[in-house]
Amino acid sequence: MKLYYAQGACSLSPHIVLCEAGLQFDIEKVSLRDKTTEAGNDYNDINPKGYVPALQLDGGEMLTEGPAIVQYIADQVPDRRLAPPAGSLERYRLVEWLSFISTEIHKTFSGFFKPDTPDAAKQVLHTQLARRFDYVEQQLQGRDYLSGDTFSVADAYLFTVVSWSKPLQIDLARWPNIQAYLQRVAARPAVQAALQAEGQSRH
């Protein structure tokens, strides 16, 4: 398998999951500015959507969209318990988290990275983000991870997007459970391995 990633992007999430899964894989960096890969290929030919992540499977097929990719990886190594069994209520709870992180947190953060977003709009985004963080803070009360004491692919995704608070200088002091959670996830060897491979410093 080969993961196409961009430094600091949401592709860190499947990268973490691949490391947690213990699978053999390659990575190739993508320049999202000029849509070329490290090997000099046109990334639009690889993923016509033009953004990361994209996972090339061993059979040659290309899988895109982070929530789909991380579930695929998890299902290759069920003994690692990175996702509950398909068809179980717990699995749908995982999908629920992945959907929430994708649409309510990831998408809200995206507005901050667009250079043409007006300051007034950013204030609205801050308010929306704080409301979502309030919910996550409540859900993490008494839990190590989103589903309890077991790390899942949803944690890789949440860690990735909430870590964007640091470069955006969003103060997390109001959410101590989230702060402790980020430190807990960052300390995992697989997370450190993915960060190091992408040339990112520890969060």
N, C-alpha and C positions, 0 to 999 in steps of 0.2 A: 504494500500500500504506500501511497505517497500523499502527504498533506501539503496543500498549497496554503501558505500563511503570509500575513503581513505583520511586522513588528508592532506591538501595542494594540492590535485589532482583536476582534472577538474570536479569531481562529486559535487564540491561546487555549480556549475551552476544549476543543477536540484534541489539541496537542497534549494537554494535561491528561485527558482520558486515555489516549493512546499509551502514554507513559504508565498510567495506573494499570492498564490492561496487560502490560508486559508483552505487547505484540511487536513484531519486527515492522519497521516502517521507515520511510525516507521523508524528508521535508524539503520544500523548495520555496524560497522567499519570492514574494510578488511585490512589485512596485505598483501601488494603486494609482499613483499619479500618471504614469505613462503606460500602465497595463501591460508590463512586460515581466517575465519571470527571470530568476537569477541565471537560468540557462539561455536567456535571450529569446524565449518564445513569446508569442502574442497570447496574453492571458485570456483575451476574449475568445480565442479559439478553444481554450480549455474549459472556461466557464463563461458562457455568453452573458450571464448576469453581471459580470464584471467586478464582483466583490468576493472576498474570502469569507469562510473557508470553502475549499473544495477537496474532496478526498477521492483519489483515483484508486479503485479497488484492484485486487490482484488479477481479476479477469479483464481489466481494461475499462470497466464502466466507471462513470464519474458520478459521485454523490455530492449534492450541495445542500446548504442550509444546516447550520449548527445543530439544532435540536434533532434533526434526522440523523446526522452523522454520528453524534454521541450515542444515540440509542443503537445504531448499527454496530458500533464498536463494542458497546456493552454486551450485546447479544452474541458476540463472537467468543466471549469468555464468561459464561454465566456463573462460573465458580468464584469469580472476583466480586460478585454482588454489586456491580456498578449500576445496575438497574434491576428492579423486581421482575419476576417472570411475566411474560406477555399474557394478557388476559386477566391478570389479578387486579384487584382494586388498588393495590399499592402501585402498580404500574401506571394506572390512570392518574393517581396522585402525582406521580413523577411527571407525567405529561402536563398535568395542571400547572406544576411549578415551571416547567420549561416554557409553557405558553405565557405565563405571567411574566417571567424574566424577559422573554423575547419582546412581547408587545408593550409591557408597562414600564420596564426599567431600561432595557437596551434601547428601544426606540426613543425614549425620553432623553437619554444621554446623547443620542445621535445629533439632536438639535444643537448641542453645545459645540460640536465639531464642525458645523457648517459656518464658514466665515461670514455669510450674509445674514445670519440670524440676528435680528435686532435685539438690543438690550432689554427692551420691554418684554419680548418673547422669552428671553432667557430667564427673566423673573418668574414668568408663568411656569417654565420648565422646572425651575428650582422648587416651586410650590408643589408641583405634581410629583417630583422625585421625593420630596420630603414625606409626602403622604404614603408613597409606596415603601419608603424606608421604615416608616412607622409600623406598617403591616409586617414587614420582614423582621423587624426588631421584636415584635410581639411573638411571632412564630418561633423565633430562636430562643425564647425564654426557656431555660432548663434543657436545651438541646445542644449537642455538639454540631450537628449538621441539620439540614432541612427536614430530613425524614427521621431524625432521632440520633442514634449513635453510629449510624452507618453512612460513610461517604458515598455519594452517588454522582451521576453525571450532571445533575442539576446544581450540585455544589461547585463543580468546575466552571459552569456557566455563570452562576451568581458571583463567584469570586472574581472572574474575569471582568465582568461589567462594573461591579461596585468598586473595583480597584481603580477605575478611571476617575474616581473622586480625587485621588492624589494629584495627578497632573492638572486637573481642573480646579484645584484648591477648594474643594467642597469639604467643609469641616464636618467630621462624623462624630464629634463629641456628644451630640444629642442621642446617639445610638450606641451605647456601650456593648450591647450584645453583638452588633454587627462588627464593631472594632475587634472584639475578642475572636469572633468567627474568622475574620480575615487573617489574623495572626495564626490561628489554628490551621487553616487551610494552607497558608503560605509555608508553614513548617513541614508539610508533607514532602517526602523525598521526590515523588513524581512531579509535584508542582515546581520544586526547585530545579529539577532536571529540564522541564519544559522551558522555564524562564531562562535558564542558562543557555540552552540550545538556541533560543531566539535573541540572545544578547541583551536580555532585560535584567535589571537589578531586582533584588528581592523587594517585594511590596511591604 
